[in-house]
Amino acid sequence: MKFSKRSSLLSDSPTLAIAAKAKQLKMEGVDIISFSAGQPDFHTPDSVKAAGIEAIENNETGYTASSGKPNLRRLVAEWMSHEVGVDYVSNQIIVSTGAKFALVVSILAAVDPGDEVIFAAPYWVSYTEMVKLAGGKPKVIRTGKADGFKLSPEALEAAIGPKTKMLMINSPNNPTGAVYTRAELEALAEVLNKYPDIWILSDEIYSRLIFDGKKHVSIASISPEIAGRTIVVNGVSKAFAMTGWRIGWAAGPVELISRAGKIQSHSTSCPCSISQYAAERALQIDDSFIEDWVNQYSGRRDLFIRLLEDIPGIEPFVPEGAFYLFCNIGGWIGKTAPDGKIVESCSDAAEYLLDEARVAAVPGGAFGMEGHMRFSFACSTETIERGVMRIAKAVDKLR
Ligand SMILES: Cc1ncc(COP(=O)(O)O)c(C=O)c1O
């Protein structure tokens, strides 16, 4: 039997692969410390869980409108107007099965085969595959620690060509935690003003998780012209600790959202009805608990960085948002493990940590950036302390 070319283009999600191996070892009884999680370790708020239970008990278990319940779309429009700083109405919103599918339908609605989609590396693992799924070509711009892992206007302008259809931007960023300032977004918008046919897809799923009193800025808020061609993606997964409920959304121009809606209606029909009720509740409760979570995340970030200081060969980048520590592990490359194997890449290093330290982390190659590793600090301070101690011991054995 022959398989489609499309399916051959896609690679397995490397973050999921490491997490799966760690999970398997855990199931076998091995004491694994996982820094690979891409989700909060907090629980969905009780009142939100109750809304899901009520939805089941009230038999709200049938299909809903394909782009989401009208009431949820209205609530999302209100929430996004506040979050983004642009006024949205219901027909500018599509509610999808997680922010991930909101990204997919947005790309499918805008990108044709052969079109180029620009984004910066390191990038979230699925961006390349989503673009390829649409037949598009990812045009990846490498960034580095010196530029704060952020796209510069010069690099953006140099990457734009006749086939450029879309720019994807992710702030706060997974895996670096980099957060774009208004001035930086204005500089990017100035370049984009010269190219009015380029779509902007802004993934703001971590918008609520920003540290040190800094505020989230959306590129859509830079000017009405930019807002008119920007699709902003967000959802309840990260801020409300609801990753498994699978509710995310996109906000953007009516025509684009309506086309994304058609794609969604013929692929997943609608997001889960029960989860939509829960999401409605999430958007209406007092959400001051998020501030407490953010404080806990930033405390863990500081602890993690402090503890890593004593380990040679690893240099963390200080994240301003999300819950990941992106570290340069160049100092480990080329070293020899006790079994004689040479650590030749960050994947080897991740494998070594899993085998030797029983610590799971994600190699930078997954994010388009070799020589790095991502550690999630969506875990307890005790886990961080124990995990870093194990890493130190394993690194000490490298020669
Ligand atoms: C940058 C980024 N965008 C989107 C998503 C997807 O979010 P969801 O779980 O709502 O599909 C993730 C999840 O890890 C992410 O890190």
Ligand as a Chemical Component Dictionary entry (heavy atoms), coordinates in Angstrom:
data_LIG
# 
_chem_comp.id                   LIG 
_chem_comp.type                 NON-POLYMER 
_chem_comp.pdbx_formal_charge   0 
_chem_comp.three_letter_code    LIG 
# 
loop_
_chem_comp_atom.comp_id 
_chem_comp_atom.atom_id 
_chem_comp_atom.alt_atom_id 
_chem_comp_atom.type_symbol 
_chem_comp_atom.charge 
_chem_comp_atom.model_Cartn_x 
_chem_comp_atom.model_Cartn_y 
_chem_comp_atom.model_Cartn_z 
_chem_comp_atom.pdbx_ordinal 
LIG C1 C1 C 0 3.516  27.871 21.632 1  
LIG C2 C2 C 0 2.354  26.964 21.744 2  
LIG N1 N1 N 0 1.289  27.192 20.965 3  
LIG C3 C3 C 0 0.209  26.409 21.029 4  
LIG C4 C4 C 0 0.151  25.330 21.884 5  
LIG C5 C5 C 0 -1.067 24.446 21.870 6  
LIG O1 O1 O 0 -1.962 24.696 22.889 7  
LIG P1 P1 P 0 -3.243 23.776 23.084 8  
LIG O2 O2 O 0 -2.899 22.756 24.105 9  
LIG O3 O3 O 0 -4.332 24.715 23.540 10 
LIG O4 O4 O 0 -3.577 23.152 21.782 11 
LIG C6 C6 C 0 1.241  25.043 22.712 12 
LIG C7 C7 C 0 1.232  23.868 23.586 13 
LIG O5 O5 O 0 2.225  23.419 24.101 14 
LIG C8 C8 C 0 2.361  25.895 22.646 15 
LIG O6 O6 O 0 3.437  25.679 23.411 16 
# 
loop_
_chem_comp_bond.comp_id 
_chem_comp_bond.atom_id_1 
_chem_comp_bond.atom_id_2 
_chem_comp_bond.value_order 
_chem_comp_bond.pdbx_ordinal 
LIG C1 C2 SING 1  
LIG C2 N1 SING 2  
LIG C2 C8 DOUB 3  
LIG N1 C3 DOUB 4  
LIG C3 C4 SING 5  
LIG C4 C5 SING 6  
LIG C4 C6 DOUB 7  
LIG C5 O1 SING 8  
LIG O1 P1 SING 9  
LIG P1 O2 DOUB 10 
LIG P1 O3 SING 11 
LIG P1 O4 SING 12 
LIG C6 C7 SING 13 
LIG C6 C8 SING 14 
LIG C7 O5 DOUB 15 
LIG C8 O6 SING 16 
# 
